[in-house]
């Protein structure tokens, strides 16, 4: 069942930009979902893999920080 709501013109314009090819209902539902409490299950939606060279670069940057942290708290 459809409902009529009133929103400010500027909110309408922003929502229109956000929705792209979705319906307004889908866009509003997506916005509501993004503001709900996050869980580990939600994290699984975004888990993926990275390339080896990206991993190496990240680890090279993090190793000194891990060492510093270990000395301080271990």
MOPAC internal coordinates of N, CA, C and O (Angstrom, degrees):
PM7 1SCF
backbone

  N    0.0000 0     0.00 0     0.00 0    0    0    0
  C    1.4437 1     0.00 0     0.00 0    1    0    0
  C    1.5254 1   109.13 1     0.00 0    2    1    0
  O    1.2310 1   119.89 1   -48.63 1    3    2    1
  N    1.2768 1   117.81 1   131.37 1    3    2    1
  C    1.4603 1   123.00 1  -178.22 1    5    3    2
  C    1.5215 1   110.68 1   -83.14 1    6    5    3
  O    1.2310 1   120.91 1   -32.94 1    7    6    5
  N    1.3264 1   115.86 1   147.06 1    7    6    5
  C    1.4628 1   123.16 1   176.61 1    9    7    6
  C    1.5189 1   108.18 1  -126.10 1   10    9    7
  O    1.2310 1   120.59 1   -31.28 1   11   10    9
  N    1.3004 1   116.48 1   148.72 1   11   10    9
  C    1.4526 1   121.69 1   176.78 1   13   11   10
  C    1.5210 1   108.63 1  -101.89 1   14   13   11
  O    1.2310 1   120.70 1   -48.99 1   15   14   13
  N    1.3304 1   116.26 1   131.01 1   15   14   13
  C    1.4606 1   120.77 1   176.73 1   17   15   14
  C    1.5191 1   108.60 1  -127.33 1   18   17   15
  O    1.2310 1   120.80 1   -23.00 1   19   18   17
  N    1.3311 1   116.07 1   157.00 1   19   18   17
  C    1.4589 1   120.46 1   177.14 1   21   19   18
  C    1.5207 1   108.07 1  -111.18 1   22   21   19
  O    1.2310 1   121.00 1   -46.93 1   23   22   21
  N    1.3246 1   115.69 1   133.07 1   23   22   21
  C    1.4576 1   121.30 1   175.70 1   25   23   22
  C    1.5218 1   108.33 1  -134.31 1   26   25   23
  O    1.2310 1   120.99 1   -22.79 1   27   26   25
  N    1.3145 1   115.72 1   157.21 1   27   26   25
  C    1.4634 1   120.55 1   179.27 1   29   27   26
  C    1.5298 1   109.45 1   -65.74 1   30   29   27
  O    1.2310 1   121.17 1   -27.53 1   31   30   29
  N    1.3125 1   115.36 1   152.47 1   31   30   29
  C    1.4677 1   120.51 1  -178.97 1   33   31   30
  C    1.5247 1   112.25 1   -57.73 1   34   33   31
  O    1.2310 1   120.33 1   139.07 1   35   34   33
  N    1.3411 1   116.97 1   -40.93 1   35   34   33
  C    1.4660 1   118.65 1  -179.18 1   37   35   34
  C    1.5287 1   111.30 1   -67.25 1   38   37   35
  O    1.2310 1   120.06 1   145.86 1   39   38   37
  N    1.3222 1   117.49 1   -34.14 1   39   38   37
  C    1.4628 1   120.92 1   176.81 1   41   39   38
  C    1.5274 1   109.58 1   -67.68 1   42   41   39
  O    1.2310 1   120.66 1   138.90 1   43   42   41
  N    1.3138 1   116.35 1   -41.10 1   43   42   41
  C    1.4620 1   120.79 1   177.42 1   45   43   42
  C    1.5263 1   110.66 1   -59.16 1   46   45   43
  O    1.2310 1   120.50 1   134.71 1   47   46   45
  N    1.3314 1   116.65 1   -45.29 1   47   46   45
  C    1.4671 1   120.48 1  -179.19 1   49   47   46
  C    1.5297 1   111.21 1   -63.12 1   50   49   47
  O    1.2310 1   120.38 1   138.52 1   51   50   49
  N    1.3390 1   116.87 1   -41.48 1   51   50   49
  C    1.4668 1   119.93 1   178.15 1   53   51   50
  C    1.5227 1   111.00 1   -65.66 1   54   53   51
  O    1.2310 1   120.64 1   136.95 1   55   54   53
  N    1.3217 1   116.38 1   -43.05 1   55   54   53
  C    1.4612 1   120.70 1   179.62 1   57   55   54
  C    1.5238 1   110.66 1   -63.70 1   58   57   55
  O    1.2310 1   120.52 1   140.80 1   59   58   57
  N    1.3133 1   116.62 1   -39.20 1   59   58   57
  C    1.4596 1   121.05 1   178.51 1   61   59   58
  C    1.5345 1   110.65 1   -61.60 1   62   61   59
  O    1.2310 1   120.28 1   141.80 1   63   62   61
  N    1.3417 1   117.07 1   -38.20 1   63   62   61
  C    1.4649 1   120.82 1   177.79 1   65   63   62
  C    1.5228 1   111.18 1   -69.40 1   66   65   63
  O    1.2310 1   120.63 1   139.90 1   67   66   65
  N    1.3246 1   116.40 1   -40.10 1   67   66   65
  C    1.4639 1   121.43 1  -177.28 1   69   67   66
  C    1.5192 1   111.47 1   -68.51 1   70   69   67
  O    1.2310 1   120.23 1   142.43 1   71   70   69
  N    1.3102 1   117.16 1   -37.57 1   71   70   69
  C    1.4638 1   120.72 1  -171.02 1   73   71   70
  C    1.5282 1   113.91 1   -70.72 1   74   73   71
  O    1.2310 1   120.00 1   154.40 1   75   74   73
  N    1.3167 1   117.60 1   -25.60 1   75   74   73
  C    1.4683 1   122.38 1  -177.95 1   77   75   74
  C    1.5243 1   110.60 1    50.40 1   78   77   75
  O    1.2310 1   119.64 1    65.23 1   79   78   77
  N    1.3519 1   118.30 1  -114.77 1   79   78   77
  C    1.4681 1   119.70 1  -177.02 1   81   79   78
  C    1.5274 1   112.72 1   -96.77 1   82   81   79
  O    1.2310 1   120.12 1  -171.09 1   83   82   81
  N    1.3354 1   117.38 1     8.91 1   83   82   81
  C    1.4669 1   120.93 1   178.98 1   85   83   82
  C    1.5261 1   109.76 1   -86.91 1   86   85   83
  O    1.2310 1   121.58 1   -13.62 1   87   86   85
  N    1.3044 1   114.59 1   166.38 1   87   86   85
  C    1.4601 1   118.81 1   172.13 1   89   87   86
  C    1.5258 1   108.17 1   -76.76 1   90   89   87
  O    1.2310 1   120.41 1   -16.80 1   91   90   89
  N    1.3271 1   116.83 1   163.20 1   91   90   89
  C    1.4573 1   119.77 1   176.98 1   93   91   90
  C    1.5274 1   110.36 1   -61.26 1   94   93   91
  O    1.2310 1   120.03 1   141.56 1   95   94   93
  N    1.3185 1   117.54 1   -38.44 1   95   94   93
  C    1.4684 1   121.00 1   178.93 1   97   95   94
  C    1.5206 1   111.21 1   -60.84 1   98   97   95
  O    1.2310 1   120.30 1   135.29 1   99   98   97
  N    1.3258 1   117.03 1   -44.71 1   99   98   97
  C    1.4667 1   120.66 1   179.27 1  101   99   98
  C    1.5248 1   110.97 1   -64.64 1  102  101   99
  O    1.2310 1   120.54 1   139.10 1  103  102  101
  N    1.3244 1   116.58 1   -40.90 1  103  102  101
  C    1.4627 1   120.52 1  -179.65 1  105  103  102
  C    1.5248 1   110.83 1   -64.34 1  106  105  103
  O    1.2310 1   120.34 1   135.80 1  107  106  105
  N    1.3179 1   116.95 1   -44.20 1  107  106  105
  C    1.4648 1   120.90 1   179.14 1  109  107  106
  C    1.5184 1   110.12 1   -64.77 1  110  109  107
  O    1.2310 1   120.33 1   136.98 1  111  110  109
  N    1.3298 1   116.97 1   -43.02 1  111  110  109
  C    1.4637 1   120.21 1   178.74 1  113  111  110
  C    1.5245 1   110.60 1   -60.97 1  114  113  111
  O    1.2310 1   119.65 1   136.58 1  115  114  113
  N    1.3368 1   118.27 1   -43.42 1  115  114  113
  C    1.4647 1   121.97 1   177.97 1  117  115  114
  C    1.5270 1   111.11 1   -60.23 1  118  117  115
  O    1.2310 1   120.32 1   137.50 1  119  118  117
  N    1.3264 1   117.00 1   -42.50 1  119  118  117
  C    1.4613 1   120.58 1   178.92 1  121  119  118
  C    1.5254 1   111.35 1   -64.37 1  122  121  119
  O    1.2310 1   120.36 1   141.24 1  123  122  121
  N    1.3128 1   116.93 1   -38.76 1  123  122  121
  C    1.4656 1   120.86 1   177.51 1  125  123  122
  C    1.5183 1   109.91 1   -65.52 1  126  125  123
  O    1.2310 1   120.25 1   135.65 1  127  126  125
  N    1.3184 1   117.13 1   -44.35 1  127  126  125
  C    1.4675 1   121.61 1  -179.39 1  129  127  126
  C    1.5224 1   111.48 1   -61.10 1  130  129  127
  O    1.2310 1   119.97 1   141.54 1  131  130  129
  N    1.3265 1   117.67 1   -38.46 1  131  130  129
  C    1.4656 1   119.61 1  -178.52 1  133  131  130
  C    1.5203 1   111.92 1   -68.96 1  134  133  131
  O    1.2310 1   120.08 1   159.87 1  135  134  133
  N    1.3181 1   117.46 1   -20.13 1  135  134  133
  C    1.4627 1   120.61 1   179.94 1  137  135  134
  C    1.5207 1   113.16 1   -94.65 1  138  137  135
  O    1.2310 1   119.92 1   176.91 1  139  138  137
  N    1.3198 1   117.75 1    -3.09 1  139  138  137
  C    1.4606 1   120.40 1   177.92 1  141  139  138
  C    1.5172 1   110.19 1   -75.07 1  142  141  139
  O    1.2310 1   121.02 1   -15.80 1  143  142  141
  N    1.3036 1   115.66 1   164.20 1  143  142  141
  C    1.4634 1   122.02 1   179.47 1  145  143  142
  C    1.5296 1   109.90 1   -60.71 1  146  145  143
  O    1.2310 1   120.93 1   -44.41 1  147  146  145
  N    1.3131 1   115.82 1   135.59 1  147  146  145
  C    1.4622 1   121.15 1  -178.57 1  149  147  146
  C    1.5248 1   110.22 1   -89.85 1  150  149  147
  O    1.2310 1   120.59 1   -34.98 1  151  150  149
  N    1.3245 1   116.48 1   145.02 1  151  150  149
  C    1.4590 1   122.22 1   179.32 1  153  151  150
  C    1.5236 1   109.37 1  -130.16 1  154  153  151
  O    1.2310 1   121.05 1    -6.52 1  155  154  153
  N    1.3104 1   115.59 1   173.48 1  155  154  153
  C    1.4598 1   120.32 1   176.06 1  157  155  154
  C    1.5132 1   111.80 1   -60.27 1  158  157  155
  O    1.2310 1   120.69 1   145.49 1  159  158  157
  N    1.3127 1   116.29 1   -34.51 1  159  158  157
  C    1.4657 1   120.44 1   178.59 1  161  159  158
  C    1.5294 1   110.06 1   -62.34 1  162  161  159
  O    1.2310 1   120.45 1   141.30 1  163  162  161
  N    1.3321 1   116.74 1   -38.70 1  163  162  161
  C    1.4611 1   120.19 1   177.28 1  165  163  162
  C    1.5206 1   111.25 1   -64.35 1  166  165  163
  O    1.2310 1   120.80 1   144.75 1  167  166  165
  N    1.3226 1   116.08 1   -35.25 1  167  166  165
  C    1.4546 1   120.32 1   179.65 1  169  167  166
  C    1.5213 1   111.38 1   -62.41 1  170  169  167
  O    1.2310 1   120.33 1   143.88 1  171  170  169
  N    1.3195 1   116.97 1   -36.12 1  171  170  169
  C    1.4604 1   120.64 1  -178.67 1  173  171  170
  C    1.5278 1   112.65 1   -60.59 1  174  173  171
  O    1.2310 1   120.19 1   154.94 1  175  174  173
  N    1.3207 1   117.24 1   -25.06 1  175  174  173
  C    1.4623 1   120.37 1   177.87 1  177  175  174
  C    1.5289 1   111.33 1   -64.59 1  178  177  175
  O    1.2310 1   120.71 1   155.05 1  179  178  177
  N    1.3307 1   116.25 1   -24.95 1  179  178  177
  C    1.4580 1   120.64 1  -173.00 1  181  179  178
  C    1.5252 1   113.74 1  -109.36 1  182  181  179
  O    1.2310 1   120.48 1  -179.92 1  183  182  181
  N    1.3170 1   116.69 1     0.08 1  183  182  181
  C    1.4590 1   120.18 1  -178.98 1  185  183  182
  C    1.5242 1   109.45 1   -73.89 1  186  185  183
  O    1.2310 1   121.03 1   -40.93 1  187  186  185
  N    1.2908 1   115.64 1   139.07 1  187  186  185
  C    1.4587 1   120.05 1   179.25 1  189  187  186
  C    1.5123 1   109.76 1  -156.02 1  190  189  187
  O    1.2310 1   120.86 1    16.83 1  191  190  189
  N    1.2955 1   115.96 1  -163.17 1  191  190  189
  C    1.4526 1   120.47 1   179.32 1  193  191  190
  C    1.5173 1   109.20 1  -117.61 1  194  193  191
  O    1.2310 1   121.83 1   -21.49 1  195  194  193
  N    1.3243 1   114.10 1   158.51 1  195  194  193
  C    1.4581 1   119.50 1   175.05 1  197  195  194
  C    1.5208 1   108.22 1  -123.28 1  198  197  195
  O    1.2310 1   121.06 1   -20.39 1  199  198  197
  N    1.2869 1   115.58 1   159.61 1  199  198  197
  C    1.4624 1   120.68 1  -179.93 1  201  199  198
  C    1.5257 1   109.35 1   -70.51 1  202  201  199
  O    1.2310 1   121.09 1   -27.14 1  203  202  201
  N    1.3349 1   115.52 1   152.86 1  203  202  201
  C    1.4622 1   120.71 1  -178.38 1  205  203  202
  C    1.5246 1   112.10 1   -56.02 1  206  205  203
  O    1.2310 1   120.62 1   137.76 1  207  206  205
  N    1.3203 1   116.42 1   -42.24 1  207  206  205
  C    1.4660 1   118.17 1  -178.18 1  209  207  206
  C    1.5281 1   111.51 1   -66.93 1  210  209  207
  O    1.2310 1   119.93 1   147.78 1  211  210  209
  N    1.3350 1   117.74 1   -32.22 1  211  210  209
  C    1.4592 1   120.54 1   175.98 1  213  211  210
  C    1.5249 1   110.12 1   -67.92 1  214  213  211
  O    1.2310 1   120.73 1   137.80 1  215  214  213
  N    1.3400 1   116.20 1   -42.20 1  215  214  213
  C    1.4598 1   121.42 1   178.31 1  217  215  214
  C    1.5255 1   110.04 1   -60.48 1  218  217  215
  O    1.2310 1   120.53 1   132.80 1  219  218  217
  N    1.3296 1   116.59 1   -47.20 1  219  218  217
  C    1.4663 1   120.93 1  -179.73 1  221  219  218
  C    1.5277 1   111.29 1   -59.80 1  222  221  219
  O    1.2310 1   120.62 1   138.05 1  223  222  221
  N    1.3054 1   116.42 1   -41.95 1  223  222  221
  C    1.4643 1   121.07 1   179.89 1  225  223  222
  C    1.5325 1   110.56 1   -63.73 1  226  225  223
  O    1.2310 1   120.75 1   135.56 1  227  226  225
  N    1.3201 1   116.18 1   -44.44 1  227  226  225
  C    1.4642 1   120.79 1   179.63 1  229  227  226
  C    1.5242 1   110.56 1   -63.93 1  230  229  227
  O    1.2310 1   120.56 1   133.73 1  231  230  229
  N    1.3273 1   116.54 1   -46.27 1  231  230  229
  C    1.4662 1   120.30 1  -178.67 1  233  231  230
  C    1.5244 1   111.10 1   -64.73 1  234  233  231
  O    1.2310 1   120.06 1   142.44 1  235  234  233
  N    1.3149 1   117.50 1   -37.56 1  235  234  233
  C    1.4642 1   121.23 1   178.29 1  237  235  234
  C    1.5296 1   109.97 1   -61.02 1  238  237  235
  O    1.2310 1   120.99 1   141.78 1  239  238  237
  N    1.3162 1   115.71 1   -38.22 1  239  238  237
  C    1.4563 1   120.62 1   179.49 1  241  239  238
  C    1.5319 1   111.88 1   -74.41 1  242  241  239
  O    1.2310 1   120.11 1   146.11 1  243  242  241
  N    1.3270 1   117.39 1   -33.89 1  243  242  241
  C    1.4599 1   120.56 1  -175.80 1  245  243  242
  C    1.5253 1   114.63 1   -84.89 1  246  245  243
  O    1.2310 1   119.58 1   152.35 1  247  246  245
  N    1.3224 1   118.41 1   -27.65 1  247  246  245
  C    1.4713 1   121.04 1  -175.71 1  249  247  246
  C    1.5258 1   113.32 1   -52.85 1  250  249  247
  O    1.2310 1   118.99 1   131.51 1  251  250  249
  N    1.3364 1   119.53 1   -48.49 1  251  250  249
  C    1.4695 1   118.26 1   178.75 1  253  251  250
  C    1.5313 1   112.52 1   -60.60 1  254  253  251
  O    1.2310 1   120.42 1   144.75 1  255  254  253
  N    1.2961 1   116.80 1   -35.25 1  255  254  253
  C    1.4675 1   120.35 1   178.89 1  257  255  254
  C    1.5196 1   110.88 1   -68.53 1  258  257  255
  O    1.2310 1   120.43 1   139.18 1  259  258  257
  N    1.3367 1   116.77 1   -40.82 1  259  258  257
  C    1.4659 1   120.35 1   176.80 1  261  259  258
  C    1.5225 1   110.55 1   -61.23 1  262  261  259
  O    1.2310 1   120.35 1   135.95 1  263  262  261
  N    1.3300 1   116.93 1   -44.05 1  263  262  261
  C    1.4719 1   121.00 1  -179.96 1  265  263  262
  C    1.5271 1   110.35 1   -61.40 1  266  265  263
  O    1.2310 1   120.82 1   134.24 1  267  266  265
  N    1.3192 1   116.04 1   -45.76 1  267  266  265
  C    1.4645 1   121.03 1   179.82 1  269  267  266
  C    1.5277 1   110.16 1   -61.51 1  270  269  267
  O    1.2310 1   120.51 1   136.15 1  271  270  269
  N    1.3092 1   116.63 1   -43.85 1  271  270  269
  C    1.4613 1   121.32 1   179.42 1  273  271  270
  C    1.5259 1   110.56 1   -63.76 1  274  273  271
  O    1.2310 1   120.29 1   136.36 1  275  274  273
  N    1.3419 1   117.04 1   -43.64 1  275  274  273
  C    1.4620 1   121.74 1  -178.65 1  277  275  274
  C    1.5259 1   110.46 1   -62.17 1  278  277  275
  O    1.2310 1   120.02 1   136.62 1  279  278  277
  N    1.3287 1   117.56 1   -43.38 1  279  278  277
  C    1.4660 1   120.72 1   178.88 1  281  279  278
  C    1.5275 1   111.01 1   -62.75 1  282  281  279
  O    1.2310 1   120.74 1   143.04 1  283  282  281
  N    1.3003 1   116.19 1   -36.96 1  283  282  281
  C    1.4531 1   120.27 1  -176.08 1  285  283  282
  C    1.5273 1   111.92 1   -76.08 1  286  285  283
  O    1.2310 1   119.63 1   140.09 1  287  286  285
  N    1.3176 1   118.31 1   -39.91 1  287  286  285
  C    1.4640 1   120.97 1  -170.36 1  289  287  286
  C    1.5185 1   115.14 1  -112.07 1  290  289  287
  O    1.2310 1   119.45 1   172.95 1  291  290  289
  N    1.3092 1   118.66 1    -7.05 1  291  290  289
  C    1.4670 1   119.32 1  -177.91 1  293  291  290
  C    1.5100 1   111.59 1   -91.21 1  294  293  291
  O    1.2310 1   120.10 1   180.00 1  295  294  293

